[in-house]
């Protein structure tokens, strides 16, 4: 009998849990409780996985370190102005991470995807699936680049109180076209990248 596949919610929390917890507390209780909650969640999740001998994904490690690290820096600086630029710095950090994965190879992302949906490897083939994940990573980099520039403009143009509200509004609005681009554009972009030979030969469409 094959092991049960993790649900979508469990998969999200297993990789992005610290970030989800951080923003949930940040929006409701403030920055300092958010940092404490994200730190406690990360430590508890790591301890639980070690106890159950479950793998700790590379993406989880990056998210945990980035989320908690930026929050701690924000407190140490004790500057409201840095809080205005925090989203820009976070986007740059995650955008750089996803760009590194896209260029170096989407191995960690691919491994996690196959752990959740093992049948995709058989349906699409390992090479084609790797190419699609690489295109998805570049789409994610582009999204973080656009949002990072927008957050930087908001931080430069508006005071902290207004910047926080505008940033939250833009984050919610911008997510819709990004998800639409992934849903509608992933396959066409993979075909285009294959025709233009932007992908390694093994990752192109036959």
ZIQUI-V306426 format. One record per residue. N is the residue number from 1. PHI is phi in degrees with one decimal (* if undefined). OMEGA is omega in radians with two decimals (NA if undefined). NEAR is the number of other ideal C-beta (glycine too) atoms within 12 Angstrom. Layout:
<<N PHI OMEGA NEAR> <N PHI OMEGA NEAR>>
This chain:
<<1 * -3.13 3> <2 -76.1 -3.14 7> <3 -65.9 -3.12 9> <4 -65.0 3.12 10> <5 -81.8 3.14 17> <6 -69.3 3.09 22> <7 -70.2 -3.13 12> <8 -63.9 3.14 14> <9 -63.9 3.13 13> <10 -64.1 3.13 18> <11 -66.3 3.12 22> <12 -64.6 -3.14 21> <13 -66.2 -3.14 27> <14 -68.4 -3.14 32> <15 -115.4 -3.05 31> <16 -115.5 -3.08 31> <17 -51.4 -3.13 36> <18 -58.4 -3.14 41> <19 -69.3 3.11 32> <20 -61.5 3.14 26> <21 -63.4 -3.12 33> <22 -58.1 -3.09 38> <23 -70.4 3.10 31> <24 -61.1 3.13 21> <25 -76.5 -3.13 25> <26 -63.4 -3.13 31> <27 -71.3 -3.04 20> <28 -105.5 -3.02 13> <29 -115.3 3.12 17> <30 117.2 -2.99 20> <31 -68.3 -3.07 31> <32 -62.3 3.05 20> <33 -59.5 3.13 21> <34 -65.1 3.13 32> <35 -64.6 3.13 31> <36 -61.7 -3.11 23> <37 -64.1 3.14 30> <38 -64.9 3.13 36> <39 -66.8 3.13 27> <40 -62.0 3.13 21> <41 -60.8 -3.11 31> <42 -62.1 -3.13 35> <43 -63.9 -3.12 20> <44 -65.2 -3.13 19> <45 -65.8 3.11 30> <46 -63.0 3.12 25> <47 -62.2 3.13 14> <48 -64.7 -3.14 17> <49 -68.0 3.10 21> <50 -64.2 3.12 13> <51 -62.8 -3.12 11> <52 -90.3 -3.13 11> <53 58.3 3.09 8> <54 -97.4 -3.12 18> <55 -70.3 3.03 19> <56 -102.1 -3.04 28> <57 -68.3 3.12 30> <58 -62.4 3.13 23> <59 -62.8 3.10 36> <60 -60.9 -3.13 30> <61 -61.2 -3.12 25> <62 -65.1 -3.13 28> <63 -62.1 -3.12 35> <64 -63.1 -3.11 36> <65 -64.8 -3.12 25> <66 -66.1 -3.09 31> <67 -63.1 -3.10 38> <68 -68.5 -3.11 31> <69 -61.8 3.13 25> <70 -65.9 3.11 34> <71 -64.6 3.13 36> <72 -65.2 3.10 23> <73 -61.0 3.13 23> <74 -60.4 3.13 29> <75 -67.3 -3.12 23> <76 -63.5 3.12 13> <77 -73.8 3.13 18> <78 49.0 -3.08 13> <79 -122.8 3.06 15> <80 -59.7 -3.13 18> <81 -65.8 3.10 17> <82 -64.8 3.12 24> <83 -60.7 3.10 31> <84 -64.5 -3.09 29> <85 -94.6 -3.05 29> <86 -60.9 -3.13 39> <87 -64.0 3.10 36> <88 -64.0 3.13 31> <89 -64.7 3.13 27> <90 -62.4 3.11 36> <91 -62.0 3.11 35> <92 -64.5 -3.14 24> <93 -64.9 -3.13 25> <94 -70.8 3.08 31> <95 -62.8 3.08 30> <96 -64.6 3.11 23> <97 -64.2 -3.14 28> <98 -68.1 3.08 34> <99 -65.7 3.10 25> <100 -60.3 3.11 23> <101 -64.7 -3.10 29> <102 -64.2 -3.11 33> <103 -79.4 -3.08 17> <104 -71.6 -3.10 17> <105 137.9 -3.04 20> <106 -81.5 -3.08 35> <107 -55.2 -3.13 22> <108 -60.6 3.11 27> <109 -65.8 -3.13 32> <110 -66.4 3.12 33> <111 -60.6 3.14 24> <112 -67.4 3.12 29> <113 -63.5 3.14 31> <114 -70.2 3.07 25> <115 -68.4 3.13 26> <116 -81.1 -3.09 25> <117 -128.0 -3.07 21> <118 -64.4 -3.11 21> <119 -70.0 -3.12 14> <120 -64.2 3.12 21> <121 -62.0 3.14 21> <122 -77.6 -3.09 12> <123 -72.6 -3.04 13> <124 -102.0 -3.03 25> <125 89.1 -3.04 17> <126 -61.3 -3.09 22> <127 -66.6 -3.13 22> <128 -63.4 3.13 30> <129 -63.1 3.10 31> <130 -61.7 3.11 32> <131 -63.3 3.13 36> <132 -66.6 3.10 37> <133 -65.8 3.12 36> <134 -64.0 3.09 37> <135 -62.8 3.10 36> <136 -60.1 3.13 32> <137 -64.4 3.11 39> <138 -66.2 3.05 32> <139 -62.0 3.13 33> <140 -66.0 3.08 33> <141 -61.8 3.13 28> <142 -62.1 3.12 26> <143 -62.0 3.13 30> <144 -65.3 3.10 32> <145 -65.6 3.14 24> <146 -63.9 -3.12 25> <147 -66.7 3.12 31> <148 -62.7 3.10 32> <149 -64.6 3.13 21> <150 -63.5 3.12 26> <151 -64.1 3.12 34> <152 -64.6 3.12 25> <153 -65.1 3.12 20> <154 -63.2 -3.13 31> <155 -64.3 -3.12 30> <156 -77.0 -2.98 17> <157 -90.9 -2.98 15> <158 -121.8 3.04 22> <159 -67.1 -2.99 16> <160 -56.6 -3.05 23> <161 -60.9 3.12 14> <162 -71.4 -3.10 15> <163 -61.4 -3.12 29> <164 -62.9 3.14 26> <165 -65.3 3.13 17> <166 -65.1 3.12 25> <167 -62.9 3.13 35> <168 -64.6 3.12 21> <169 -63.9 -3.14 17> <170 -64.9 3.14 29> <171 -61.5 -3.14 26> <172 -69.0 -3.11 17> <173 -70.0 -3.07 16> <174 -69.6 -3.12 28> <175 -67.7 -3.10 19> <176 -65.3 3.10 14> <177 -64.2 3.11 19> <178 -64.7 3.11 26> <179 -63.7 3.08 18> <180 -64.6 3.12 14> <181 -65.1 3.11 23> <182 -66.3 -3.07 25> <183 -67.8 -3.04 15> <184 -97.3 -3.00 13> <185 -106.6 -3.05 23> <186 -63.0 -3.13 28> <187 -65.6 3.08 21> <188 -58.9 3.12 18> <189 -67.6 3.08 27> <190 -66.3 3.08 31> <191 -64.2 3.13 20> <192 -61.7 3.13 19> <193 -63.5 3.10 29> <194 -68.5 -3.13 25> <195 -65.1 -3.11 13> <196 -83.3 3.12 13> <197 61.6 3.08 13> <198 -82.0 -3.12 20> <199 -105.1 2.98 30> <200 -55.7 -3.01 18> <201 -56.2 -3.09 15> <202 -66.6 -3.07 17> <203 -99.1 -3.10 28> <204 -87.0 3.03 24> <205 -71.6 -3.13 25> <206 -74.8 NA 12>>
